[in-house]
């Protein structure tokens, strides 16, 4: 009989077992990372290309290429590809960020012979029909106009432009950009960037060895092309305070942060992740406890240490009532200053450590999660020892070490502050 009176023993997490992929290579040199670890016959087949927005010559191109793959191809008219894939209970997802683009097929083993040829046609020979492109652009422009009236969205855009002022990351689309996109630009970008040398296949789920021969058959003739991956490290951002008025706003959007001069996966990187969790990285953080729970200035506030290929940066963001903007800013800087002058208590640090370790365990559940954990370090030049190092750092970091990190990286005088709304 289960003992429902005695609480289970709390055990310290010392290691999380992550799985190395099986690595294959297609005849055109394209790598395949295979995570054959599922219990359900569901497969996630993801193509990753170094073709994010930093590689585009004009705004929006990278995003609309990935968005419209599956729309039509040389052999399929608009709508046919999705209809065929949907018929076999499969579906496509796509997306593009600053560094990479991702095209993903979700299917099951027994349907591979039906959907892989269609997916290969969609990926290798897409067309970007004028009518469908114009609809996407019209909808995108309208959505931009609506979003740009929101203080949170506008604050995020302005913050990004200023934080990465001298880098491709900071070149964002404006309303006029939607009128400048042409199908030929998408065709050219796809031809240059979606090549075997510039991509990587990641497959996760339950499958048999025949999958690899099917991948070779359908994708082994993707043009080899060139590896377009490049890196230009972001220069540390300028510290300044920027205010943009939004007439009639009942809230103010706030973003504060800086580019960090540290290496992904270094000791200081891990310590800063832990310190950020104390500050604003979870629901029980200091920012949430103070500015939401105690003061009631906002519904939500948080902070993060974000990693891109060319930059690691810190930011915190929130939207507060327009009438309490000054007070909210004062409390944000109070919390930053407190971390720089007071030791985090053992009780609070212990709670944060347990939260972070629990989150790592939760995020490693299942084949898709395992693949995501591996990709996140692989694309940053690390291997799975990254997580062993991270867990060790969480378990062993001291409040004294965090105080040193806070003094080094959380100086308010070095921060970019952006407020949109009513200050």
C-alpha positions as CSV (number, residue, x, y, z in Angstrom):
1,X,0.0,0.0,0.0
2,X,1.2,3.5,-0.8
3,X,2.4,5.6,2.1
4,X,0.4,8.8,1.7
5,X,1.5,10.3,5.0
6,X,5.3,10.4,4.7
7,X,6.7,12.8,2.2
8,X,9.1,11.3,-0.4
9,X,12.8,11.9,0.1
10,X,14.1,15.0,-1.7
11,X,17.1,13.9,-3.8
12,X,19.7,16.2,-5.2
13,X,20.1,16.2,-9.0
14,X,23.7,15.4,-9.8
15,X,23.4,14.4,-13.4
16,X,20.9,14.3,-16.2
17,X,21.4,11.6,-18.9
18,X,21.3,13.3,-22.3
19,X,21.6,11.1,-25.4
20,X,24.2,11.5,-28.1
21,X,22.7,11.3,-31.6
22,X,23.7,8.8,-34.3
23,X,25.4,10.8,-37.0
24,X,25.0,9.9,-40.7
25,X,26.1,11.9,-43.8
26,X,24.2,12.0,-47.1
27,X,26.1,11.7,-50.4
28,X,26.0,15.4,-50.8
29,X,27.7,15.9,-47.5
30,X,24.6,17.0,-45.5
31,X,24.7,15.7,-41.9
32,X,21.9,13.8,-40.3
33,X,21.6,13.7,-36.5
34,X,19.4,10.8,-35.5
35,X,17.7,10.5,-32.1
36,X,16.0,7.1,-32.3
37,X,14.7,7.0,-28.7
38,X,10.9,7.3,-28.9
39,X,8.2,4.9,-27.6
40,X,5.5,6.2,-29.9
41,X,5.8,5.9,-33.7
42,X,6.0,9.7,-34.2
43,X,8.8,11.3,-36.1
44,X,10.1,14.9,-36.1
45,X,12.2,15.6,-39.2
46,X,13.7,19.0,-39.0
47,X,15.9,20.8,-41.6
48,X,18.0,23.6,-40.2
49,X,19.8,26.1,-42.5
50,X,22.1,29.0,-41.6
51,X,19.7,31.4,-43.3
52,X,18.3,33.6,-40.6
53,X,17.6,37.3,-40.9
54,X,21.2,38.3,-40.5
55,X,22.0,36.8,-43.9
56,X,19.3,38.6,-45.8
57,X,20.0,41.6,-48.0
58,X,16.5,43.1,-47.5
59,X,14.1,42.9,-44.6
60,X,11.6,40.0,-44.4
61,X,13.2,37.8,-47.0
62,X,14.4,35.0,-44.7
63,X,11.1,34.9,-42.8
64,X,8.9,34.7,-45.9
65,X,11.1,32.0,-47.6
66,X,10.6,29.7,-44.6
67,X,7.0,30.7,-44.2
68,X,6.1,29.9,-47.8
69,X,7.9,26.6,-48.2
70,X,5.0,24.1,-48.7
71,X,2.9,26.7,-50.4
72,X,3.7,25.5,-53.9
73,X,6.5,23.9,-56.0
74,X,7.6,23.1,-59.5
75,X,5.3,20.2,-59.6
76,X,2.5,21.2,-57.2
77,X,0.1,24.1,-57.5
78,X,-0.8,26.2,-54.4
79,X,-2.5,24.1,-51.7
80,X,-1.6,20.7,-53.1
81,X,1.4,20.1,-51.0
82,X,-0.3,20.7,-47.7
83,X,-3.4,18.7,-48.8
84,X,-1.2,15.7,-49.6
85,X,0.8,15.9,-46.4
86,X,-2.4,16.4,-44.4
87,X,-4.0,13.4,-46.0
88,X,-1.5,11.1,-44.4
89,X,-2.0,12.7,-40.9
90,X,1.3,14.7,-41.2
91,X,2.0,18.4,-41.0
92,X,4.7,21.0,-41.6
93,X,6.0,23.7,-39.4
94,X,8.5,26.4,-40.3
95,X,10.1,29.4,-38.8
96,X,13.1,31.7,-39.0
97,X,15.0,33.6,-36.4
98,X,18.1,35.9,-36.5
99,X,20.5,33.1,-37.2
100,X,18.7,30.1,-38.6
101,X,15.6,28.9,-40.5
102,X,13.8,25.7,-39.7
103,X,11.4,23.5,-41.8
104,X,9.9,20.6,-39.8
105,X,7.8,17.6,-40.9
106,X,5.9,15.7,-38.3
107,X,4.8,12.2,-39.4
108,X,4.9,8.5,-38.5
109,X,7.2,5.7,-39.8
110,X,4.6,3.9,-42.0
111,X,3.7,7.1,-43.9
112,X,7.3,8.2,-44.7
113,X,7.2,6.6,-48.2
114,X,4.2,8.8,-49.0
115,X,5.1,12.1,-47.4
116,X,8.9,12.3,-47.8
117,X,8.8,12.7,-51.6
118,X,6.2,15.5,-51.2
119,X,8.2,17.1,-48.5
120,X,11.4,16.9,-50.6
121,X,9.7,18.6,-53.5
122,X,8.4,21.4,-51.2
123,X,11.9,21.9,-49.7
124,X,14.0,21.6,-52.8
125,X,11.9,23.1,-55.5
126,X,9.6,25.7,-53.9
127,X,7.9,28.4,-55.9
128,X,6.6,31.6,-54.4
129,X,3.4,32.4,-56.3
130,X,2.7,36.1,-56.7
131,X,-0.9,35.9,-55.5
132,X,-0.1,33.9,-52.4
133,X,2.9,36.1,-51.6
134,X,0.9,39.2,-51.9
135,X,-1.7,37.8,-49.5
136,X,1.0,37.0,-47.0
137,X,2.6,40.4,-47.3
138,X,-0.8,42.2,-47.0
139,X,-1.6,40.2,-43.9
140,X,1.9,40.8,-42.5
141,X,1.7,44.5,-43.1
142,X,-1.7,44.8,-41.4
143,X,-0.4,42.8,-38.4
144,X,2.6,45.0,-38.2
145,X,0.5,48.1,-38.1
146,X,-1.7,46.7,-35.3
147,X,1.2,45.4,-33.3
148,X,3.3,48.6,-33.7
149,X,0.5,50.5,-31.8
150,X,1.1,48.3,-28.8
151,X,3.7,49.7,-26.3
152,X,5.2,46.3,-25.6
153,X,5.8,45.5,-29.2
154,X,7.2,48.9,-30.1
155,X,9.4,48.9,-27.0
156,X,10.9,45.5,-28.0
157,X,11.5,46.7,-31.6
158,X,13.2,49.9,-30.5
159,X,15.3,48.1,-27.8
160,X,16.5,45.6,-30.4
161,X,17.5,48.3,-32.9
162,X,19.5,50.2,-30.3
163,X,21.1,47.1,-28.6
164,X,22.4,45.8,-32.0
165,X,22.8,49.2,-33.6
166,X,25.9,48.3,-35.7
167,X,24.9,44.7,-36.4
168,X,22.5,42.9,-38.7
169,X,20.5,41.8,-35.6
170,X,19.3,45.4,-35.3
171,X,18.0,45.8,-38.8
172,X,14.3,45.3,-38.4
173,X,11.5,45.7,-40.9
174,X,9.3,48.8,-41.0
175,X,5.9,49.2,-42.7
176,X,7.5,50.1,-46.0
177,X,9.5,46.9,-46.2
178,X,6.3,44.9,-46.9
179,X,5.9,46.8,-50.2
180,X,9.5,46.0,-51.3
181,X,9.4,42.2,-51.2
182,X,9.3,40.4,-54.6
183,X,9.1,36.7,-55.4
184,X,12.5,36.9,-57.2
185,X,14.2,37.9,-54.0
186,X,12.8,34.8,-52.2
187,X,13.8,32.5,-55.1
188,X,17.4,33.9,-55.0
189,X,17.7,33.6,-51.2
190,X,16.4,30.0,-51.3
191,X,18.9,29.1,-54.0
192,X,21.8,30.6,-52.2
193,X,21.0,29.5,-48.6
194,X,19.1,26.2,-48.7
195,X,22.0,24.0,-49.7
196,X,23.5,20.8,-48.3
197,X,26.7,22.6,-47.1
198,X,24.6,25.2,-45.3
199,X,22.2,22.8,-43.5
200,X,21.7,20.1,-41.0
201,X,19.0,17.4,-40.6
202,X,17.8,16.4,-37.2
203,X,15.4,13.5,-36.8
204,X,13.9,12.4,-33.5
205,X,11.3,9.8,-32.5
206,X,10.8,6.1,-33.2
207,X,12.0,4.9,-36.6
208,X,13.9,2.0,-38.2
209,X,17.2,2.1,-40.1
210,X,15.3,2.4,-43.4
211,X,14.7,6.1,-42.6
212,X,18.3,6.9,-43.5
213,X,18.1,5.3,-46.9
214,X,14.8,7.2,-47.6
215,X,16.5,10.5,-46.6
216,X,19.4,9.7,-49.0
217,X,16.9,8.9,-51.8
218,X,14.9,12.1,-51.3
219,X,17.4,14.6,-50.1
220,X,20.8,13.3,-51.3
221,X,20.6,15.4,-54.4
222,X,20.1,18.8,-52.7
223,X,22.8,21.0,-54.3
224,X,26.0,21.0,-52.2
225,X,26.3,24.8,-52.4
226,X,28.4,26.8,-49.9
227,X,28.5,27.0,-46.2
228,X,27.3,30.5,-45.6
229,X,27.7,30.5,-41.8
230,X,29.5,33.6,-40.6
231,X,30.1,35.4,-37.4
232,X,30.6,39.0,-36.5
233,X,30.5,39.5,-32.8
234,X,28.3,42.3,-31.5
235,X,30.1,45.2,-29.9
236,X,29.0,46.0,-26.4
237,X,25.9,48.2,-26.5
238,X,25.9,51.9,-25.6
239,X,24.4,52.8,-22.2
240,X,21.6,55.3,-22.6
241,X,18.0,56.1,-21.6
242,X,15.5,56.4,-24.5
243,X,11.9,57.4,-24.1
244,X,9.4,57.3,-27.0
245,X,6.0,58.9,-26.3
246,X,2.8,57.0,-27.3
247,X,-0.1,59.4,-27.1
248,X,-3.1,58.0,-25.3
249,X,-1.2,55.0,-23.9
250,X,-2.6,53.6,-20.6
251,X,0.6,51.5,-20.2
252,X,4.3,51.9,-20.7
253,X,6.5,49.3,-22.2
254,X,9.9,48.9,-20.4
255,X,13.0,47.1,-21.6
256,X,16.4,47.3,-19.9
257,X,19.5,45.4,-20.8
258,X,23.0,45.2,-22.3
259,X,25.2,43.0,-24.5
260,X,27.5,40.9,-22.4
261,X,31.2,40.4,-22.9
262,X,31.4,36.8,-22.0
263,X,31.6,33.4,-23.7
264,X,28.7,31.0,-24.0
265,X,29.3,28.0,-21.7
266,X,31.9,29.7,-19.5
267,X,31.8,29.6,-15.7
268,X,30.6,33.2,-15.7
269,X,27.9,32.4,-18.2
270,X,26.4,29.8,-15.9
271,X,26.7,31.9,-12.8
272,X,24.9,34.7,-14.6
273,X,22.1,32.4,-15.6
274,X,21.7,31.4,-11.9
275,X,21.8,35.1,-10.8
276,X,19.3,36.0,-13.5
277,X,16.9,33.3,-12.2
278,X,17.0,35.0,-8.8
279,X,16.3,38.4,-10.4
280,X,13.6,37.6,-12.9
281,X,13.9,34.1,-14.3
282,X,10.9,32.4,-12.7
283,X,7.5,33.1,-11.1
284,X,9.0,33.4,-7.6
285,X,11.7,35.8,-8.7
286,X,12.5,39.1,-7.0
287,X,11.1,41.2,-9.8
288,X,7.8,39.3,-9.7
289,X,7.6,39.3,-5.9
290,X,8.3,43.1,-5.7
291,X,6.8,44.7,-8.8
292,X,3.8,42.4,-9.3
293,X,3.0,40.8,-6.0
294,X,3.9,43.6,-3.6
295,X,3.4,46.8,-5.6
296,X,0.8,45.6,-8.2
297,X,2.4,47.7,-11.0
298,X,2.3,44.9,-13.6
299,X,0.7,41.6,-14.5
300,X,4.1,40.1,-15.4
301,X,7.8,41.0,-15.5
302,X,10.8,38.9,-16.2
303,X,14.4,38.8,-17.3
304,X,16.7,36.5,-19.2
305,X,20.2,35.8,-20.5
306,X,19.7,35.2,-24.2
307,X,22.2,33.6,-26.6
308,X,22.6,34.3,-30.3
309,X,25.4,33.2,-32.6
310,X,27.0,36.6,-32.4
311,X,26.0,37.8,-29.0
312,X,25.0,37.0,-25.4
313,X,22.8,39.6,-23.9
314,X,20.8,40.4,-20.8
315,X,17.3,41.9,-20.9
316,X,14.4,42.5,-18.6
317,X,10.9,43.5,-19.8
318,X,7.5,44.5,-18.6
319,X,4.5,46.6,-19.2
320,X,3.2,48.7,-16.3
321,X,0.4,51.2,-15.8
322,X,1.4,54.6,-17.3
323,X,0.9,56.3,-14.0
324,X,3.4,54.1,-12.2
325,X,6.2,54.0,-14.8
326,X,8.7,56.0,-12.7
327,X,7.9,54.0,-9.6
328,X,8.4,50.7,-11.5
329,X,11.7,51.8,-12.9
330,X,12.8,52.7,-9.4
331,X,12.0,49.3,-8.1
332,X,13.8,47.5,-11.0
333,X,17.0,49.4,-10.3
334,X,16.5,48.8,-6.6
335,X,16.5,45.0,-7.2
336,X,19.6,45.2,-9.5
337,X,21.4,47.3,-6.9
338,X,20.4,44.9,-4.1
339,X,22.0,42.0,-6.0
340,X,25.2,44.0,-6.2
341,X,25.4,44.8,-2.5
342,X,23.7,42.0,-0.6
343,X,24.4,38.3,-0.5
344,X,21.5,36.1,-1.7
345,X,20.3,34.1,1.3
346,X,21.0,30.3,1.4
347,X,17.3,29.7,1.6
348,X,16.5,31.7,-1.5
349,X,19.5,30.3,-3.4
350,X,18.5,26.8,-2.5
351,X,15.0,27.3,-3.8
352,X,16.4,28.7,-7.1
353,X,18.8,25.8,-7.5
354,X,16.0,23.3,-7.0
355,X,13.8,25.2,-9.5
356,X,16.6,25.2,-12.1
357,X,17.5,21.6,-11.7
358,X,13.8,20.6,-11.9
359,X,13.4,22.6,-15.1
360,X,16.4,20.8,-16.6
361,X,14.9,17.5,-15.8
362,X,11.5,18.5,-17.2
363,X,13.0,19.9,-20.4
364,X,14.8,16.6,-21.2
365,X,11.6,14.4,-21.3
366,X,11.0,12.7,-24.6
367,X,12.9,12.4,-28.0
368,X,11.9,15.8,-29.3
369,X,13.1,17.5,-26.1
370,X,16.3,15.5,-26.2
371,X,16.9,16.7,-29.8
372,X,16.2,20.3,-28.8
373,X,18.7,20.2,-25.9
374,X,21.4,18.8,-28.2
375,X,20.7,21.3,-30.9
376,X,20.9,24.3,-28.5
377,X,24.5,23.4,-27.6
378,X,25.5,22.0,-31.0
379,X,24.8,25.3,-32.8
380,X,26.8,27.2,-30.1
381,X,29.9,25.0,-30.7
382,X,29.4,22.9,-27.5
383,X,28.7,19.3,-26.7
384,X,26.6,17.5,-24.1
385,X,29.3,18.1,-21.4
386,X,27.8,21.6,-21.3
387,X,24.9,20.3,-19.2
388,X,27.2,18.4,-16.8
389,X,29.1,21.6,-16.3
390,X,25.9,23.6,-15.9
391,X,24.4,21.2,-13.3
392,X,27.7,21.1,-11.3
393,X,27.7,24.9,-11.3
394,X,24.1,25.1,-10.1
395,X,24.8,22.7,-7.3
396,X,28.0,24.3,-6.1
397,X,27.8,28.0,-6.8
398,X,27.9,30.2,-3.6
399,X,26.2,33.5,-2.8
400,X,29.6,35.1,-2.6
401,X,30.4,34.1,-6.2
402,X,27.0,35.5,-7.3
403,X,27.7,38.8,-5.6
404,X,31.0,39.1,-7.7
405,X,29.0,38.4,-10.9
406,X,26.3,40.9,-10.0
407,X,28.9,43.7,-9.4
408,X,30.5,42.9,-12.8
409,X,27.5,42.6,-15.0
410,X,24.5,44.3,-13.4
411,X,25.8,47.9,-13.1
412,X,22.8,50.1,-13.9
413,X,25.1,52.7,-15.4
414,X,26.0,50.3,-18.2
415,X,22.4,49.5,-19.1
416,X,20.3,50.5,-22.1
417,X,16.9,51.6,-20.9
418,X,13.9,52.0,-23.3
419,X,10.5,53.2,-22.3
420,X,7.6,53.5,-24.8
421,X,4.3,55.0,-23.6
422,X,4.0,57.5,-20.8
423,X,7.0,57.9,-18.6
